[in-house]
Amino acid sequence: MKTIIQKFRNMFTILLMVASAIVWGQTKPVIVILATGGTIAGAAGSGVQSGYTSGQVTIDAMVNAVPDITKLATIKGEQISNVGSQDMSFEIMLKLAKRIKELAADKNVSGIVITHGTDTMEETAYFLNLVTHTSKPIVLVGSMRPSTAVSADGPLNLYNAVSVAADPNAKDRGVLLVMNDWIHSAQTLTKVSTTAVQTFMSPIRGLIGTSAYGVNEYYRYPHNRYGMKSELSVDGVTALPRVDIIYGDADMPADLIDASVANGAKGIVIAGVGNGNMNKASLDACARASKKGVVVVRSTRVATGNVGRNVEVDDDKLGLVASYDLNPQKARILLSVALLKPRKLDEIQTMFYEY
Ligand SMILES: NC(=O)CC[C@H](N)C(=O)O
């Protein structure tokens, strides 16, 4: 009799454990990881080797390296691409945007994490910030050391990124990047070191918050237009117009600007010196381009500070746009998306102030 009761009790305990596991599994937020490649998925022959190849490791292997992640969320993974982000293309970005839109509309999904190489992470982050209209957290993450390195930074970065994506407090903050304990806005972040683990900074407007072993603190909401407030869209778009970046320096040759126009650019971003300046010959070439209907934006090669309108350059007279907060690579993204529709110069200038 005693053994029957004991058996019954054991069965009941097991049933209870299974039921609570199911309930917990259902209440845990669902986070979808979209993997694109990068160093976080990179591998080398040894733990102390500087040479390595990006985009070698699958999403499952990345998640398995951080078993604790499944305590934060139910993880689902999809491989979108597996490239070093120097090979990130508008085609992959458009594919990402489309998939994010579908996932954001799924009421079972709480947030999205994108694993990505750091070289062009600012472009992808800013692009998604403009064209994904959702309040759900979208978090980019990468690493500076490959998965096989001694002290690889990828696993903790991924853990923190999932914790932010699963955090209701991260909602409505636009596309974020979580690396090395810091939470950045897509609009402000920039890569400042070629190899150091502390490579992302938000030098103009500062951090959105911090994430330490999954404990998140938020300081602010981004100031600019993004997500639900963005009027920009890439729905049904399969390619973006050509926009070139031309680097400014002392005695720069102006014929690169004419060549860009001749090769079919619809927009040009000048990574100018100082406050978006360039020599007289280049300014003349920009004015020529503008007269032909090519939109020319003056950005800067300088790491901090914004480019104001009509400071040393008469933008009104020459028909130019000032990039304001945006560095050349982000100015190129905004201009490429803005040019999907015919827009007047002053409308584009307003976009540079607002986005
Ligand atoms: N740390 C990195 O992710 C840089 C590696 C690689 N070039 C990439 O961007 O994917």
The ligand as a Gaussian input file, in Angstrom:
#p B3LYP/6-31G(d) Opt

LIG

0 1
 N       34.775000      42.478000     -35.252000
 C       34.150000      42.317000     -36.367000
 O       33.007000      41.891000     -36.394000
 C       34.853000      42.711000     -37.620000
 C       35.051000      41.507000     -38.501000
 C       34.485000      41.553000     -39.866000
 N       35.284000      42.348000     -40.709000
 C       33.021000      41.947000     -39.882000
 O       32.673000      43.092000     -39.845000
 O       32.221000      41.089000     -39.937000

